[in-house]
Amino acid sequence: FRMYSINQKAAYTIGDAQPQILKLDHQEQATQQVAQQIRFEELGAEPDQLLSYYLWADDYDPHGQLRRTESDMYFAEVRHFEEIFRQGQSPPGGGGGPPGGAGGQGEKIGDLIKLQKDIVTATWKLRRNAADIVAANLFDEQLQIITQSQAQLLEKLSEVIAKLTDSESQQAAAIAQTHMTSAVDRLNGVSADSAEPSLLTAYASERAA
């Protein structure tokens, strides 16, 4: 027999704001597509902010127990219109990367942003699958990998900051540095016994970065 969802929702967060919950329309069928429009203008979104979102569905297992299935974490980046326009006008191999001063620093910042998204995703998956990972005695190992990755990325960011030339990029990078430092501290305080709340606090700092 098939088990159909009884509740489908999505949660999204932009910047360091509190998560917003959206209830999604659903039908009584095993597979369906969902669509939801989020208006960035109404959120007061600013360039360089990151919107993260995920979906979940609740249903009952074969034993009648309520269960929840969550998706991976996804991202949408708010970018300067001028930056997108320049990329559209650039010839193949041309410039147009993220702002950050001369010497390819913009591209390096873009690489750091991608790596930070990977850390956010890894933390999210560790929280989501914590019970199974703890049961397999892999929690401490995976947590250590994430913590070390965040600490290494923080070091790389410090190196990039020292080479930035424009004040806007310096300010944005300094804010990210503060959040990354907080993330490392919070990751160091995570334990398998309190995986859910402690990983969520670390995740919040990672995402804000």
N, C-alpha and C positions, 0 to 999 in steps of 0.2 A: 504494500500500500504506500501511498505518498503522504508526506506530511507538508501541509501548507502553512505559510507564515501567517501569524495573526497580528503582526505589528511590524512596520517597516519605517525606519527613520534615518535621517542623515544629520551629522553634526559638522559644523564648520567654524573655524576660528581665523581671524585675521589679526596680524600683529600679536600683541600680548593681551588682546581682549578676551572676555569670557566666551566659552563655546556657545553657539546658538544651535538650537535643535529644530529640525524641520520634519514634520510628519509627511510621509510619502503615500500617495495613493497606491493601493495594491488590489490585485484581483485574485480570486481563488484558482490559481494555476501554479504548476510546479516551477515554471520559468517565465519571467517577465522582464521587460525593460522599463526603467524609470527615468524620468527627466525632471530637472528642477533648475530654474533660472535664479541666479544670485546677482543682484544689481550692485556692482562695486561702488557706483556713485552714491547710493543710499547708505552704504557702510562708511562713507567718508574715507575711502581707501586712498593711500598715498603711495607714490612711486617707491619701489624697493621693498614694500611690504609683501609678506607671504601669506597666502590663504591656504590653510590645510583643511582637508575634509575627509570623512569616511562615512560608510553606511553600515547599518546593521539590521538584522531581521530576527524576530522572536518566533518560535514555534514550540510545539510539544514533541518530545522524543517518543519512541515506541512504548515507553513506560509511563507516559503521561506527565513527565516532568518538563517544566518550562526550560528552554535552552535558548541561548543567544549566539548568533553567528555574525562576526564582524569582518568587514573588508580590510584590505590594506589601507594605508594612509596615502592620500594623493595631495598634490600641491598645484597652486596656480600663483604665478608671480605677477605683481603689479609693476609695470615698467613704464618708463618715460616714453611719451609718444614720439619725441624727437629721436630717441634711441631706436625705436622700432622703424621709424621712417628712414633713418640712416642705413639700417641693415637692409631695408628693402631696396635702397638706391645703390648700395655698394656692389661693385663687380665681384665675381668669384675670387675668393682669397683676400678680399679687401677688409677694411676695419669695420667698426660698428659694434664692438663688444661692450660689456658693462663699463660704466665710467670708473675712473680710478687713477687718472693721470697718465703720463707718458710711460714708455718702456714696457708696455704690455701688462701693466698692473691690473687693468680692467679685466683682462682674460684670467689672471691669477685669482682675482676675487670671484669671478664666475666659477672657477674650479672649486674654490673653497665653499661656495654656496651649494654646489652639487654634493660635495662630500658631507656637508652638514645635513642635507636632506637625507642622505643615506643613514646617518647616525640617528636622526629622528625616526626614520622608518624602522631601523633595527630595534630601537628602544620600544617602539609601539608594538612590534611583533613579540618582543620578549614579554611585555606586559600581557598582551592578548593570550599568549600560549604558555603563561607562567606555570600553570598547574602541571601540564605535560612535561615541560622542561625541568621542573623541580623533580618530578617523579623519575625522570631519566638521569638525574644527578648531573645535569649540564648547566644549571642556572648560574652558578658562580663563574664557570668558564666563559659563558657568553656575556655575562655582565662585565667581566674583566676586559674582554675584547672591546666592548662598547666604550668603557671608561678610558682605556688606553687610546682608542681612536679619537675620542673627544679631546683628551689632553694633548695629543700630537697635533690635532688640527688647531688648537689654541696656540701652540708654539708657531705653527706656520702663519697664522693670522698676525701674530706679533711681528714676525719678520716682514710681512707685507705692509703693515701699518708704518713701519720705519721708513718705507720707501714711497709712501703716498705723498702726492704733491698738492692736491686740492682739498680745501677745508671741508667740503661736503662729504667726500669719501672718507676723510679722516674721522669725522664725527660719526658717520654710520658704522665704520669699522670699530670705533671705540665702544659703541653701544653693543655691538655683537660680541666684542671681547668680554664685556661685563657679564653678558648672559652665558657665554661659554664657560667662564670661570665658575659661575653659579652652578652650571650643569655638572661640571666635574666634581664640585663639592657635594652636590646632591647624589650623584651616582656613587660616590664613595660611601655614602650613608645608606645605600640600598641593601636590603637583606631579603632572603627568600621568604622569611616569615611575614614580611610586610610588603611583598612585591607590588601589589596593586597601588596603594597610596604613594609609596616612595618612588616608584617608577613614574607615576603620573606627575609628580612635582619635578623630577628630573626632565621629563619630556617637555613640560611647560617651558623650562629654561632653554632647552635645546631648540624648541620651535621659535621662541622669541629671538634667538640669535639670528 
